[in-house]
Amino acid sequence: MAQFTDLLSTAFLLLVLYHAIKYIYRISPLHPLVRFPGPRLAAMSNLYGGWFDLSWRRSYVKELAGMHERYGPIVRAWPNQLHVRDLDAYNQIFRVGTEFIKSPHFYTNPVLTHSFFNITSTRAATARRAMMMPFFSRDAVRRAEKTLLNPIIDKFVDILAVQHANISDDGSRVVDMTMATRCFAADSVMNFEYQKPLGVLDAPGFQAAFIHAMDGFSATQQWPIYFPKTFGAIFRAIEMLPRWMVERFMQPFALTQWVQRVCFERIAALQEGEAGLEKGEAGLEKGKGAPTVFDIALNPKMEKGHPRLTREELAADAFLFMVAGTDTTADALTAAVFNTLYNPEIHARLRDELRTLRPKCDSSGWAELERLPYLHGIVKESLRLSYGVPGRLPRVVPDAGAVFCGQKIPPGTQVSCSIFVYHHNESAWQDSFMFKPERWIVSENHNAEAVAELEKRFLSFSRGSRSCPGMNLAYANLHLLLARLFRRFDMELFETGKEEMEWKDSFVPMTRGHLRVKIREAED
Ligand code: HEM
């Protein structure tokens, strides 16, 4: 009898223990995490207020897309952190004048300190952006086409034609297109900003040290996001070291500091006017009086609500434009070249279309090229499948709270949206992983409404007050450069397949290998 009572009380105790554990588990923050494919992702998700995005793992955002397929449009990482894949939610979060501020845990990168990228408040960032946005409008970019965009494009294609490449056995040249497009983008953005390029296109074989340094930085991007204080402290400590020491032992830092100095000197030169333009390694050429991106910011009008920026802030914005515009533009160009060459039918259709232009299309402008349906389709697909910034873009739910997909979301919740996830929502994009320029072309079985619907779901430049200010510049460069490249050269892939083009999320996508192409002047 005693044994039976013992057994019963043990069973009872076990039952109580089981329910106690279950209860503790249910009220503990671990509870929502069981819905995740494994504890790895969950384990550190609450650290520093972000998802632990395991960005060294190639499949992170792909896992996220899979979770949405399994669990619906809202996936929780933590009670106060969630990921949404719903167009209405996106448009609510990323609208003009949004009250969903950028997450202060995420937008902390010390390399971008003083720039408006790290300003979380929409109002403060908008006031600052407003001074520069007129120079990025469609009209402004069109006006700059001949004087600021084309000279860099001409230089790029001329280099491809004559220099910097190894001649292979069959007489064609092998070009590292991953590096080439990034050198092009960095020089193009800098030229657009100050009418003077950075000079990286001149690096032999496009192997510019600064572009390699940017790679080094991209590879460490999870650190400033998850360990902002530690990374910030390390960064500040490095800034205090003597320059020779940084140059000797920390090349990526040294090169980044060099470009930051170039930006600072160029801003100083603009501030000091003509006298300043003549001095300094980064001095602008005398006599080039066209307006620059910083004209309004250098002469702010208080009555219009313009903030007065310090030289550090202006230089930080100049540096921001350069880094924000380099990898993104180059990734889209790389995606365009790779996918076009990988699919012979797409390549042939593009070549046929470009042959309708004046010889070698050297004088065709952006407006004309944009009207070429197939080229335009290639540009759109390249942007869709290079994603711009594929990861989380976290924002904070405002005091009024929010409603996503019928669910009430409390204030203070951190909500993330991934462009990668949206662009691979199969219910919106059929065969989402396939490169299909024709999906953007109005045809017999694909009407204008269907294309307009895709536009609504196309998020490469994000939306609203914090969307990409460089969108028009990027579109112009993509149309102009791709037309020139495919019209002037015969190209084929060289030892580059899908495996080399696989990527991981380092804020921007970083491919496993480089895109290399054989290139020779086209005869027709
Ligand atoms: C294919 C090219 C490009 C793509 C796909 C792209 C995409 C994006 C995206 C998605 C964002 C939002 C990021 C976020 O919310 O954290 C962004 C922001 C930004 N982009 Fe771009 N971008 C491109 C080119 C450029 C160029 C050429 C420039 C400059 C000349 C530029 C400057 C910026 C800046 C300054 C921001 C920060 C905006 C802010 O914080 O308010 N981008 N871009």
Residues whose N, C-alpha, C, O or C-beta is under 5 A from the ligand:
A	BS01	HEM	F116 F117 V189 L320 F321 A324 G325 T328 T329 A332 Y387 G388 V389 L393 L459 S460 F461 S462 S465 R466 S467 C468 P469 G470 L473 A474
